[in-house]
Amino acid sequence: MALGSENESFGRVLVEAMACGLPIVATRVGGIPEIVREGKDGLLVAPGNTEEMAEAFLKLLKDGSLRDRLGKSGLERAEAFSMDLHVNRIIDIFEDAIGK
């Protein structure tokens, strides 16, 4: 999965792709590095650098074990961003705020 954003506050589409087991190639901007850990869940490149993005794709195409490793790690990482977990954290914050 590729995301070539020049600006991205969160990148929910990355979490969705990771939840499908896809290896990620994305730009190193905004909140993306908080979601995709370089070399662990995907490959991060400089925004606007098409050569670097192409090199990342070639690396994935040539290295099946890297693709598999990134995809499996991404599956696990996506769980940290599940909607259920997010909603439960927000509920906990609200309950704490009102003193429950």
N, CA, C and O atoms as a GROMACS GRO file, in nm:
protein
  400
    1MET      N    1   0.085  -0.116   0.000
    1MET     CA    2   0.000   0.000   0.000
    1MET      C    3   0.089   0.122   0.000
    1MET      O    4   0.192   0.125   0.069
    2ALA      N    5   0.053   0.222  -0.074
    2ALA     CA    6   0.133   0.344  -0.084
    2ALA      C    7   0.051   0.465  -0.043
    2ALA      O    8  -0.067   0.476  -0.077
    3LEU      N    9   0.114   0.554   0.030
    3LEU     CA   10   0.053   0.682   0.064
    3LEU      C   11   0.160   0.788   0.046
    3LEU      O   12   0.254   0.797   0.125
    4GLY      N   13   0.145   0.869  -0.058
    4GLY     CA   14   0.245   0.970  -0.092
    4GLY      C   15   0.209   1.110  -0.048
    4GLY      O   16   0.242   1.206  -0.116
    5SER      N   17   0.142   1.122   0.066
    5SER     CA   18   0.096   1.253   0.113
    5SER      C   19   0.210   1.347   0.141
    5SER      O   20   0.318   1.306   0.184
    6GLU      N   21   0.186   1.476   0.116
    6GLU     CA   22   0.281   1.579   0.156
    6GLU      C   23   0.245   1.635   0.292
    6GLU      O   24   0.326   1.701   0.357
    7ASN      N   25   0.122   1.609   0.336
    7ASN     CA   26   0.074   1.650   0.467
    7ASN      C   27  -0.035   1.551   0.508
    7ASN      O   28  -0.128   1.527   0.431
    8GLU      N   29  -0.026   1.495   0.627
    8GLU     CA   30  -0.123   1.395   0.671
    8GLU      C   31  -0.130   1.399   0.823
    8GLU      O   32  -0.032   1.367   0.891
    9SER      N   33  -0.245   1.437   0.875
    9SER     CA   34  -0.255   1.448   1.020
    9SER      C   35  -0.256   1.311   1.088
    9SER      O   36  -0.192   1.294   1.192
   10PHE      N   37  -0.327   1.214   1.031
   10PHE     CA   38  -0.329   1.080   1.093
   10PHE      C   39  -0.306   0.968   0.993
   10PHE      O   40  -0.212   0.891   1.011
   11GLY      N   41  -0.385   0.957   0.892
   11GLY     CA   42  -0.364   0.851   0.794
   11GLY      C   43  -0.437   0.723   0.828
   11GLY      O   44  -0.375   0.616   0.830
   12ARG      N   45  -0.565   0.731   0.855
   12ARG     CA   46  -0.647   0.614   0.889
   12ARG      C   47  -0.636   0.506   0.782
   12ARG      O   48  -0.644   0.387   0.812
   13VAL      N   49  -0.620   0.546   0.657
   13VAL     CA   50  -0.609   0.450   0.547
   13VAL      C   51  -0.489   0.357   0.567
   13VAL      O   52  -0.492   0.242   0.524
   14LEU      N   53  -0.385   0.405   0.632
   14LEU     CA   54  -0.269   0.321   0.662
   14LEU      C   55  -0.305   0.212   0.761
   14LEU      O   56  -0.266   0.096   0.744
   15VAL      N   57  -0.379   0.248   0.864
   15VAL     CA   58  -0.422   0.150   0.964
   15VAL      C   59  -0.509   0.043   0.897
   15VAL      O   60  -0.495  -0.076   0.926
   16GLU      N   61  -0.597   0.086   0.808
   16GLU     CA   62  -0.685  -0.008   0.739
   16GLU      C   63  -0.603  -0.104   0.652
   16GLU      O   64  -0.631  -0.223   0.648
   17ALA      N   65  -0.504  -0.051   0.582
   17ALA     CA   66  -0.418  -0.136   0.499
   17ALA      C   67  -0.337  -0.233   0.584
   17ALA      O   68  -0.322  -0.350   0.549
   18MET      N   69  -0.285  -0.184   0.696
   18MET     CA   70  -0.209  -0.270   0.786
   18MET      C   71  -0.298  -0.381   0.843
   18MET      O   72  -0.252  -0.494   0.859
   19ALA      N   73  -0.422  -0.349   0.872
   19ALA     CA   74  -0.516  -0.449   0.924
   19ALA      C   75  -0.546  -0.558   0.821
   19ALA      O   76  -0.593  -0.666   0.855
   20CYS      N   77  -0.517  -0.529   0.696
   20CYS     CA   78  -0.532  -0.628   0.588
   20CYS      C   79  -0.402  -0.703   0.561
   20CYS      O   80  -0.396  -0.789   0.473
   21GLY      N   81  -0.298  -0.671   0.637
   21GLY     CA   82  -0.170  -0.738   0.621
   21GLY      C   83  -0.084  -0.688   0.508
   21GLY      O   84   0.008  -0.757   0.463
   22LEU      N   85  -0.112  -0.568   0.460
   22LEU     CA   86  -0.035  -0.512   0.350
   22LEU      C   87   0.090  -0.440   0.399
   22LEU      O   88   0.084  -0.367   0.498
   23PRO      N   89   0.204  -0.460   0.333
   23PRO     CA   90   0.321  -0.380   0.368
   23PRO      C   91   0.298  -0.237   0.321
   23PRO      O   92   0.228  -0.213   0.222
   24ILE      N   93   0.356  -0.143   0.392
   24ILE     CA   94   0.331   0.000   0.369
   24ILE      C   95   0.455   0.069   0.313
   24ILE      O   96   0.567   0.045   0.357
   25VAL      N   97   0.431   0.157   0.216
   25VAL     CA   98   0.530   0.256   0.173
   25VAL      C   99   0.458   0.389   0.185
   25VAL      O  100   0.356   0.412   0.120
   26ALA      N  101   0.512   0.478   0.268
   26ALA     CA  102   0.445   0.606   0.293
   26ALA      C  103   0.548   0.714   0.316
   26ALA      O  104   0.666   0.688   0.342
   27THR      N  105   0.501   0.836   0.307
   27THR     CA  106   0.589   0.951   0.329
   27THR      C  107   0.606   0.977   0.479
   27THR      O  108   0.518   0.948   0.559
   28ARG      N  109   0.718   1.032   0.512
   28ARG     CA  110   0.756   1.063   0.650
   28ARG      C  111   0.706   1.204   0.685
   28ARG      O  112   0.786   1.296   0.700
   29VAL      N  113   0.573   1.219   0.697
   29VAL     CA  114   0.514   1.350   0.727
   29VAL      C  115   0.403   1.333   0.830
   29VAL      O  116   0.346   1.226   0.846
   30GLY      N  117   0.373   1.443   0.899
   30GLY     CA  118   0.260   1.447   0.993
   30GLY      C  119   0.260   1.332   1.091
   30GLY      O  120   0.361   1.300   1.153
   31GLY      N  121   0.143   1.269   1.103
   31GLY     CA  122   0.126   1.159   1.198
   31GLY      C  123   0.167   1.023   1.144
   31GLY      O  124   0.161   0.924   1.216
   32ILE      N  125   0.208   1.016   1.018
   32ILE     CA  126   0.242   0.887   0.958
   32ILE      C  127   0.350   0.812   1.035
   32ILE      O  128   0.334   0.692   1.059
   33PRO      N  129   0.461   0.876   1.075
   33PRO     CA  130   0.563   0.801   1.149
   33PRO      C  131   0.516   0.751   1.287
   33PRO      O  132   0.579   0.663   1.345
   34GLU      N  133   0.408   0.807   1.338
   34GLU     CA  134   0.352   0.756   1.463
   34GLU      C  135   0.275   0.627   1.439
   34GLU      O  136   0.260   0.545   1.530
   35ILE      N  137   0.226   0.608   1.319
   35ILE     CA  138   0.150   0.488   1.285
   35ILE      C  139   0.245   0.381   1.230
   35ILE      O  140   0.246   0.267   1.278
   36VAL      N  141   0.322   0.417   1.131
   36VAL     CA  142   0.412   0.323   1.063
   36VAL      C  143   0.552   0.340   1.119
   36VAL      O  144   0.614   0.445   1.104
   37ARG      N  145   0.600   0.236   1.183
   37ARG     CA  146   0.736   0.238   1.238
   37ARG      C  147   0.833   0.194   1.129
   37ARG      O  148   0.823   0.083   1.076
   38GLU      N  149   0.926   0.282   1.096
   38GLU     CA  150   1.021   0.261   0.987
   38GLU      C  151   1.092   0.126   1.000
   38GLU      O  152   1.151   0.096   1.104
   39GLY      N  153   1.084   0.046   0.896
   39GLY     CA  154   1.152  -0.082   0.892
   39GLY      C  155   1.084  -0.192   0.971
   39GLY      O  156   1.124  -0.308   0.962
   40LYS      N  157   0.983  -0.157   1.047
   40LYS     CA  158   0.912  -0.257   1.127
   40LYS      C  159   0.774  -0.286   1.069
   40LYS      O  160   0.736  -0.402   1.053
   41ASP      N  161   0.699  -0.181   1.038
   41ASP     CA  162   0.565  -0.197   0.981
   41ASP      C  163   0.560  -0.153   0.835
   41ASP      O  164   0.465  -0.185   0.764
   42GLY      N  165   0.662  -0.080   0.791
   42GLY     CA  166   0.662  -0.029   0.655
   42GLY      C  167   0.790   0.047   0.626
   42GLY      O  168   0.881   0.054   0.709
   43LEU      N  169   0.794   0.104   0.508
   43LEU     CA  170   0.909   0.184   0.466
   43LEU      C  171   0.862   0.328   0.450
   43LEU      O  172   0.762   0.354   0.384
   44LEU      N  173   0.935   0.420   0.510
   44LEU     CA  174   0.901   0.562   0.503
   44LEU      C  175   1.000   0.635   0.414
   44LEU      O  176   1.120   0.608   0.417
   45VAL      N  177   0.947   0.726   0.334
   45VAL     CA  178   1.029   0.801   0.240
   45VAL      C  179   1.002   0.951   0.255
   45VAL      O  180   0.902   0.991   0.314
   46ALA      N  181   1.091   1.030   0.202
   46ALA     CA  182   1.075   1.175   0.206
   46ALA      C  183   0.960   1.216   0.114
   46ALA      O  184   0.944   1.161   0.006
   47PRO      N  185   0.879   1.312   0.157
   47PRO     CA  186   0.769   1.358   0.071
   47PRO      C  187   0.823   1.419  -0.058
   47PRO      O  188   0.922   1.494  -0.057
   48GLY      N  189   0.757   1.387  -0.168
   48GLY     CA  190   0.797   1.442  -0.297
   48GLY      C  191   0.914   1.373  -0.363
   48GLY      O  192   0.950   1.406  -0.476
   49ASN      N  193   0.975   1.277  -0.294
   49ASN     CA  194   1.091   1.208  -0.349
   49ASN      C  195   1.047   1.081  -0.421
   49ASN      O  196   1.041   0.973  -0.361
   50THR      N  197   1.016   1.094  -0.549
   50THR     CA  198   0.964   0.980  -0.626
   50THR      C  199   1.068   0.870  -0.644
   50THR      O  200   1.033   0.753  -0.651
   51GLU      N  201   1.195   0.906  -0.651
   51GLU     CA  202   1.300   0.805  -0.663
   51GLU      C  203   1.306   0.719  -0.538
   51GLU      O  204   1.317   0.596  -0.547
   52GLU      N  205   1.299   0.782  -0.423
   52GLU     CA  206   1.304   0.707  -0.297
   52GLU      C  207   1.181   0.616  -0.284
   52GLU      O  208   1.193   0.504  -0.235
   53MET      N  209   1.065   0.665  -0.327
   53MET     CA  210   0.944   0.582  -0.322
   53MET      C  211   0.957   0.463  -0.416
   53MET      O  212   0.923   0.350  -0.380
   54ALA      N  213   1.007   0.487  -0.537
   54ALA     CA  214   1.027   0.378  -0.633
   54ALA      C  215   1.125   0.274  -0.578
   54ALA      O  216   1.104   0.154  -0.593
   55GLU      N  217   1.232   0.320  -0.514
   55GLU     CA  218   1.331   0.230  -0.455
   55GLU      C  219   1.267   0.145  -0.345
   55GLU      O  220   1.298   0.027  -0.332
   56ALA      N  221   1.178   0.205  -0.266
   56ALA     CA  222   1.110   0.131  -0.160
   56ALA      C  223   1.022   0.021  -0.221
   56ALA      O  224   1.019  -0.091  -0.170
   57PHE      N  225   0.950   0.053  -0.329
   57PHE     CA  226   0.867  -0.047  -0.396
   57PHE      C  227   0.952  -0.160  -0.453
   57PHE      O  228   0.918  -0.277  -0.440
   58LEU      N  229   1.064  -0.125  -0.515
   58LEU     CA  230   1.153  -0.228  -0.569
   58LEU      C  231   1.205  -0.318  -0.458
   58LEU      O  232   1.214  -0.439  -0.474
   59LYS      N  233   1.239  -0.258  -0.347
   59LYS     CA  234   1.287  -0.336  -0.232
   59LYS      C  235   1.182  -0.438  -0.189
   59LYS      O  236   1.213  -0.553  -0.162
   60LEU      N  237   1.056  -0.393  -0.182
   60LEU     CA  238   0.948  -0.485  -0.144
   60LEU      C  239   0.924  -0.592  -0.250
   60LEU      O  240   0.899  -0.708  -0.218
   61LEU      N  241   0.931  -0.552  -0.377
   61LEU     CA  242   0.909  -0.649  -0.485
   61LEU      C  243   1.016  -0.758  -0.487
   61LEU      O  244   0.987  -0.873  -0.518
   62LYS      N  245   1.138  -0.720  -0.455
   62LYS     CA  246   1.250  -0.814  -0.460
   62LYS      C  247   1.265  -0.900  -0.336
   62LYS      O  248   1.329  -1.006  -0.341
   63ASP      N  249   1.208  -0.857  -0.224
   63ASP     CA  250   1.232  -0.925  -0.097
   63ASP      C  251   1.100  -0.972  -0.035
   63ASP      O  252   1.034  -0.899   0.040
   64GLY      N  253   1.063  -1.095  -0.067
   64GLY     CA  254   0.938  -1.152  -0.016
   64GLY      C  255   0.936  -1.164   0.134
   64GLY      O  256   0.831  -1.145   0.196
   65SER      N  257   1.049  -1.195   0.196
   65SER     CA  258   1.051  -1.208   0.342
   65SER      C  259   1.029  -1.072   0.409
   65SER      O  260   0.966  -1.063   0.514
   66LEU      N  261   1.080  -0.966   0.348
   66LEU     CA  262   1.057  -0.831   0.400
   66LEU      C  263   0.909  -0.797   0.390
   66LEU      O  264   0.849  -0.746   0.485
   67ARG      N  265   0.848  -0.825   0.274
   67ARG     CA  266   0.704  -0.801   0.256
   67ARG      C  267   0.625  -0.873   0.364
   67ARG      O  268   0.537  -0.814   0.427
   68ASP      N  269   0.656  -1.000   0.385
   68ASP     CA  270   0.584  -1.079   0.485
   68ASP      C  271   0.603  -1.024   0.626
   68ASP      O  272   0.508  -1.012   0.703
   69ARG      N  273   0.728  -0.990   0.659
   69ARG     CA  274   0.758  -0.939   0.793
   69ARG      C  275   0.686  -0.807   0.819
   69ARG      O  276   0.627  -0.788   0.926
   70LEU      N  277   0.690  -0.715   0.722
   70LEU     CA  278   0.622  -0.586   0.738
   70LEU      C  279   0.471  -0.606   0.748
   70LEU      O  280   0.405  -0.541   0.830
   71GLY      N  281   0.417  -0.694   0.666
   71GLY     CA  282   0.273  -0.720   0.669
   71GLY      C  283   0.227  -0.777   0.802
   71GLY      O  284   0.126  -0.734   0.856
   72LYS      N  285   0.303  -0.874   0.855
   72LYS     CA  286   0.267  -0.936   0.984
   72LYS      C  287   0.279  -0.836   1.098
   72LYS      O  288   0.193  -0.830   1.186
   73SER      N  289   0.384  -0.756   1.097
   73SER     CA  290   0.401  -0.655   1.201
   73SER      C  291   0.289  -0.551   1.193
   73SER      O  292   0.238  -0.506   1.295
   74GLY      N  293   0.252  -0.514   1.071
   74GLY     CA  294   0.145  -0.418   1.051
   74GLY      C  295   0.012  -0.467   1.104
   74GLY      O  296  -0.067  -0.389   1.158
   75LEU      N  297  -0.014  -0.597   1.089
   75LEU     CA  298  -0.138  -0.656   1.143
   75LEU      C  299  -0.146  -0.633   1.293
   75LEU      O  300  -0.249  -0.592   1.346
   76GLU      N  301  -0.035  -0.660   1.362
   76GLU     CA  302  -0.031  -0.640   1.507
   76GLU      C  303  -0.042  -0.492   1.543
   76GLU      O  304  -0.112  -0.455   1.636
   77ARG      N  305   0.029  -0.410   1.468
   77ARG     CA  306   0.030  -0.266   1.496
   77ARG      C  307  -0.109  -0.205   1.477
   77ARG      O  308  -0.148  -0.116   1.553
   78ALA      N  309  -0.183  -0.251   1.380
   78ALA     CA  310  -0.316  -0.197   1.351
   78ALA      C  311  -0.410  -0.214   1.471
   78ALA      O  312  -0.501  -0.133   1.490
   79GLU      N  313  -0.389  -0.318   1.549
   79GLU     CA  314  -0.474  -0.340   1.667
   79GLU      C  315  -0.465  -0.224   1.766
   79GLU      O  316  -0.562  -0.194   1.835
   80ALA      N  317  -0.350  -0.159   1.772
   80ALA     CA  318  -0.332  -0.045   1.864
   80ALA      C  319  -0.417   0.075   1.823
   80ALA      O  320  -0.438   0.167   1.902
   81PHE      N  321  -0.466   0.073   1.698
   81PHE     CA  322  -0.546   0.185   1.646
   81PHE      C  323  -0.689   0.143   1.616
   81PHE      O  324  -0.758   0.210   1.538
   82SER      N  325  -0.735   0.033   1.678
   82SER     CA  326  -0.871  -0.013   1.649
   82SER      C  327  -0.973   0.090   1.697
   82SER      O  328  -0.950   0.162   1.794
   83MET      N  329  -1.085   0.096   1.627
   83MET     CA  330  -1.190   0.190   1.664
   83MET      C  331  -1.247   0.157   1.802
   83MET      O  332  -1.275   0.248   1.881
   84ASP      N  333  -1.264   0.029   1.833
   84ASP     CA  334  -1.316  -0.010   1.965
   84ASP      C  335  -1.224   0.040   2.076
   84ASP      O  336  -1.270   0.096   2.175
   85LEU      N  337  -1.095   0.019   2.060
   85LEU     CA  338  -0.999   0.065   2.159
   85LEU      C  339  -1.003   0.217   2.172
   85LEU      O  340  -1.001   0.271   2.283
   86HIS      N  341  -1.010   0.286   2.060
   86HIS     CA  342  -1.015   0.432   2.059
   86HIS      C  343  -1.141   0.482   2.131
   86HIS      O  344  -1.133   0.572   2.215
   87VAL      N  345  -1.255   0.425   2.097
   87VAL     CA  346  -1.381   0.467   2.159
   87VAL      C  347  -1.378   0.442   2.309
   87VAL      O  348  -1.421   0.526   2.387
   88ASN      N  349  -1.328   0.326   2.350
   88ASN     CA  350  -1.320   0.296   2.494
   88ASN      C  351  -1.228   0.393   2.567
   88ASN      O  352  -1.256   0.430   2.681
   89ARG      N  353  -1.119   0.434   2.505
   89ARG     CA  354  -1.029   0.532   2.567
   89ARG      C  355  -1.099   0.667   2.583
   89ARG      O  356  -1.083   0.734   2.686
   90ILE      N  357  -1.175   0.707   2.483
   90ILE     CA  358  -1.249   0.834   2.491
   90ILE      C  359  -1.354   0.826   2.601
   90ILE      O  360  -1.371   0.922   2.677
   91ILE      N  361  -1.425   0.716   2.609
   91ILE     CA  362  -1.525   0.698   2.716
   91ILE      C  363  -1.459   0.708   2.852
   91ILE      O  364  -1.512   0.774   2.941
   92ASP      N  365  -1.344   0.643   2.870
   92ASP     CA  366  -1.272   0.651   2.997
   92ASP      C  367  -1.235   0.794   3.032
   92ASP      O  368  -1.245   0.835   3.148
   93ILE      N  369  -1.193   0.871   2.933
   93ILE     CA  370  -1.157   1.012   2.957
   93ILE      C  371  -1.279   1.090   3.001
   93ILE      O  372  -1.272   1.168   3.096
   94PHE      N  373  -1.392   1.071   2.933
   94PHE     CA  374  -1.517   1.141   2.970
   94PHE      C  375  -1.562   1.100   3.109
   94PHE      O  376  -1.604   1.186   3.188
   95GLU      N  377  -1.556   0.971   3.141
   95GLU     CA  378  -1.599   0.924   3.272
   95GLU      C  379  -1.511   0.983   3.382
   95GLU      O  380  -1.560   1.022   3.488
   96ASP      N  381  -1.381   0.989   3.356
   96ASP     CA  382  -1.290   1.052   3.453
   96ASP      C  383  -1.322   1.198   3.471
   96ASP      O  384  -1.314   1.251   3.583
   97ALA      N  385  -1.357   1.265   3.362
   97ALA     CA  386  -1.386   1.409   3.367
   97ALA      C  387  -1.512   1.440   3.449
   97ALA      O  388  -1.520   1.544   3.514
   98ILE      N  389  -1.611   1.349   3.444
   98ILE     CA  390  -1.734   1.373   3.519
   98ILE      C  391  -1.734   1.304   3.654
   98ILE      O  392  -1.833   1.309   3.728
   99GLY      N  393  -1.621   1.239   3.687
   99GLY     CA  394  -1.605   1.183   3.820
   99GLY      C  395  -1.668   1.048   3.842
   99GLY      O  396  -1.701   1.014   3.955
  100LYS      N  397  -1.687   0.970   3.739
  100LYS     CA  398  -1.741   0.833   3.754
  100LYS      C  399  -1.633   0.738   3.794
  100LYS      O  400  -1.658   0.619   3.811
   0.00000   0.00000   0.00000
